[in-house]
Each structure stands twice: as C-alpha cells, then as structure tokens.
C-alpha cells in the first residue's frame, strides 16, 4: 500500500506539468452541469501513473503466480483500452473516443482469455456462491456469461462513477480496502497484496484528484480500476459481494440505464441528469457534499459486504 501511494505521490508532480505541456486536457460536455465548465483543460489520463503504481507495487511485493498474473492482465488490458479511448478523445480530438462496439470487443477478448485461464489453470468452479443460502449453484456454461457480465459491468460502472473530483478514486480505495479483507479471509493472500496496492495508489491519487482536481484519471484509470475490481471478485469467487461492496458503482450504472430506457420509451427523464451524482449536483448539492456522501454510503456498503462474508 505504501509503495503504491509513494509511487503516485512521486510521479504526480512530474506527470501533471507534462500532460499540461502536451495539452492533454479534459473536454467538458456542454450539456453537463454549468459548474463543470471551469474544469475544461484540466489534464486527464492520470490513470497512466495511477495504474503503473499498482502494477509496480504488486510485482515488487506479490509472488508471481497465475492468480496475480491474471489479475494484472485484466487490469492492464482495460488500462490499454482506456488509454486508446482517452488518446482518441484528447489527441485525435474525437470527442466520443473508441466506438462502443470497439470497446466491447476488447472487453469480450479480455473476458474470454480470463475465463479460459481461470477454469483451465486455476480450476475455478463454474458455480455461483449464494451468501444468504450458504450454498453454491452450478451455472455450467452460464458461468462464462456471468464472468463476461461482471468484467464489462464493473469496468463500465467505475468509468461512469468518474465524474466528480475524487469520487471514483475515493470509492475505489474503500472498495479495495474491503476486498483486501475479503482476500485474507478467503485465503487469497497474494490477491490481498494486489488490493492493498490499489488502495495505496487511489489514496495517493486523491492528493491530486480531490476538489479542485489538478488531474483526472480518465478512462485510462477508471476502466482499469473497474477491471481490477472485477478481477478480485471473480478470482475470490465472490461475485455477488461485488454488487454489495461496489453498490455506489452499481447505482451509477443503473441510473444511466434507467434514464436511457425511460427517455426512449416515454420521452421523460427519471433523473435531472445521469449518472446519478449529477442529479444531486443539479438538485443543489455542492460537489464535495456529493463526494463525501457517496464515500460514506460506499463505506457502509463495504462493512455490510464484509458482514455478509
């Protein structure tokens, strides 16, 4: 944890001026909250050194085993996807970045490789743990669909959460802290090191990312953190706990889905704006209040998740 935090704190003052010089600034949507327009031009792609810190700290402290390699593969795979997305937006000036089908194809390839290695080399069972029933249900081939859903869902959910200063990095630090405990309790000590590195890197990143943010993580960071979150859920076989511990991420994703369905079917919006953190902003909450409340809810959900385990 300390190594990852230290790397971020050392690299941050180097990368921020560099990204400024390269003019890798964030473009702010005109339809977004008016208060966000002043953030235009703030350097993005901070995920470059955020994820690098997690990678380096994990490699230094964790034994190189199949489980760690797979977790790093999922994270780095999404890191590359996110970098390409940000690069197209920032450098090529194509505001939408990668097309949705291109991003989905990349995630599907990552999921297929993950499923193959997990079931063939790690001998992960194709069962789903049901915590309240204290039993497992054998999903058979449907488990592969579940893994795909978890990887795509988690990476995109964290990506959607990254809309306010410190919101995604703070909630990921909380969720990864909880999963550090989950890994220790379930005997996945190597993965606990990986989770601890995520905590340290995210806490260190808050030094630059909390309001007013000096840098954003961009899709480079958020997609990779979401992929890492999915990885620990799959490898510890606690997929349902992801929903509980990552409840904030789930709410952010659901708010977008609900908004789109409602508008396309009825022409009406359920929220003033989605993802849901913008709804509270437009309802009069200060940005910092939204972030602190979401952190608090994330912490409560993390404690509930650990209690369930």
N, C-alpha and C positions, 0 to 999 in steps of 0.2 A: 504494500500500500504506500509506504513511504517513498520507495524507489520511483513508482509511477507518478506520485504527486511531485517529487523533486524534478523529474524529467520535464513535466509540463511547466513547472514554475521557471525552469532554466530556459526552455525553448520558447516560451511565450513572448518574452521581450525581444527575441530575435525574429520570430515569425511575424509578429504584428506589423512592425515597420516594413518588413519585406513585402507582405501582402498589400500594404498601403502603396508601396513603390510600384508594385506590379499592377495596381489598380484593380485588385480582386475584391471589389466592393459589392455589397448586397443590394439587389434591386428590390424595392418595396412595392407591393401591389397597390394600385391606386384605389381599389375597392376596399382595401383594408382600413383599420382604424386610422383616423387622421393623425393621431399622436405618433404613429409609427413612421411617418414620412421623414422625420428628423433622423431616423436610423439609416436612411439611404446612404450608401457609400461606406458603411462600416465594413471592415474586412470580414470575409467569410472563408470557408474552407479551413477553419481552425481544427477540424477533425483530423487533418494531416498529422499534427503533432500530438493531438489527444490520443488517437488510436496507436500511433507509434510508441507512445509511452506505455500503454497497456501491453503491447507486443513485446517490447524490450524487457519490461519488468517481469513478465511471465516467463520468457525464455531464460532470464537470469536465475529465477528462483524455483521454477517448477521443473520436475523431471520431464524429459521429452518422451512422452508416451502417446499412444494412439488417441487417447481421450483428449489430451491437451492439443495435439496436432489438429484434430477435428474441430475443436472449439475455435482455435486460431484461424483455421481455414474458413469457417463460416463467417467470422468477424472480418477477416481480410477480404474475403470475396465481396461482402457488402461494402467494405471500405472502397474497393476499386469501383464498384457500381456507383457509389455516391460521388466519388471523385470525378468520374466521367460525366455524371449529371451536373455537378457544380461547374466543371470545366466548360461544358457546352453553354451553360447559362451565363457564366461570368466572362469567359474569354471569347467564345464564339457569338455571344450576345443573342442566343436563342433562349428566350425567357422561360420556356417550358422544359428545357433540358432534354434528357432522354425521353423518348416516347414511352407511354405506359407499357406497351407490349414489349419493348426492348428491355425495360427494367424487369418486367415479369419473367421474361425468358431467362434473364440472368439469374433471378431468384429460383426459378424452377431447376436450372442446371445445378446450382448450389445444393438445393434440396435433394435432388436425385443422387448426387455424389455422397451427401450426408447419410441418406437412407442406406445406400449400399455399404458404406464403411461401418455404420453403426450396427447394422444387422449381421454383416458377414465377419467383421473383425472384432467388434466389441460384444457381439452376441446379445444385443439389446432385444428384449422380447417385444413382440407386436401386441402388447397389452396396454390398456389404459387404467391407471390407478384411480380408484374411486375412494377418496378420503373418508367420507362420512359412512360409506358402506363397509369400509375396511376390507376391500376386496379389489380384484382386477378383472377387467373384461377383455377377453381376447378379440381384438378387432381384425385380425388376419391382415389381408391386403389393404383394408381400410386404414390401417395404421400409417401406411405410406402417405395417404391423402391427408391424414392428421398432421404428419410432420411437415408436409408442404404448407398446410394452412398455418401452422404455428410459425414457421420461418417467414412466410410472406406477411402474415398478420402482425407479428411482433416488430419486424423491421419497419413496416409502414406506419404502425401505431406510434412508435417512438419518433419517427420522422415528422408525423403530424403534430406531436407534442412540442416540437422545437419551434415555437412561435413567439415566445416571450423570453426576455433575458433571464437566464438561469433556470428556466422551467424544466427543460429536458435533462440537463446535466444534474440538477439537484435531485429530481425524482429518480434518475438512474442510479445516483450514488446511494439513495435509500434502498431501492430495489436490489441492487448488487450487494449491499450490506446484508440484507435479509437472506439472499441466496448464498452468501458466504457461510452463514449459519446452516442453511439447508444442506449445503455440500458436506459440511463437517458432520452433521447429524446422520447423513445417509452414507457416510464412508467414502465420499469423493474428495479426499483431501487435496489432490492435485488441482481439481477444479476450484477449490476454495481459494487457492493462490491466484488463479485467473480472475475470480470475482473480486478479490481484495485489490488486485491491480486496477480493475475497473473503478472501484470506489475511490482509490487514491487519485487516479487520473481525473475523474469527474470533479472531485473536491478541489484539486489543483486548478482545474479549468475554470471553476467558479471565480477564481481570483481575477480573471479577465472577462468572464462572461456574465457576471451578475450586474444588475442595473446600476448605472448605464453601461451596457456592454461595450467593451473595446474590440471584441471579435465574436463572431458567430461560428458554431461548429459546422454549419451547412449540412447538406445531405452526406458529405464525406464522413461526418461524425455520427449523425443521427441514425442513418441506415446501418452503419457498422455496430453501433451500440445496441440497436434493435436485434441485429443478427446474433450478437453475443448473448443477449438476454434469452433469445430462443434456444441457443445452443445449450446453455446450462439447464434449461427446463427439459429439453429432450434427453440430454446425457444423464441427468439425475432421475429421469423417468417421472417427473412431477409436473407434467404439462398443465394440469388443472390449477396448480398453485400459481402458474404464470398469470392466470386471469385474476387471482386474488391479490397477489403481491404487486402485479402490474395493473391494478384497477384503474389508475389515472390514465394510463396509455390506452386501455380498453375504452374508457369513456370518451377520450379524444377521437378515437377511430369511429366509434358508434355514432357520435354526434354528426360526423361528416356523412356517414351512410344514411342516417335518419333524415338529415337536411336534404340530401340529393333525392332520395325516394319521395319525400313529401313534396318537394318543389316540382318534380317531374310528373307526379300523379295528381296533385291538387293545385299546383301553382302557388302554394303558400309555404312560408318558411317556419319551421318549428323554433329555431333559434335566430337571434338577431344577426348572428354570423357564426359560421363554423370554421375550424374546430371550436369546441365549447369554451376555451379560455377567452376567445374573442367576444363571445356572448356576454361574459361577465364584465369585460372591459367596456363594452358598449352600454352595459347597464349601470355604469358609473363607478365601478371599482378601479382603483389605481392598479397599475401593472404589478407593482411589488406586492399588493394585497392578494391579487390572484395567485401569484407565485407562492407566497407563504401559505395560503390556504390549501393549495394543491399539494405542497410539500407535506403539510400536516395530515391531509387525507391519505397521501401515499404512505406516510409513516404508520398511521393507524391500520391501513390495509396490510402493510408488511407484518405488523405484530399479529394480526388476525391470521395471516397465512402461516406464520410460524406456530401459532397455537393449534391450527388445524393439523399441521405435520406432527 
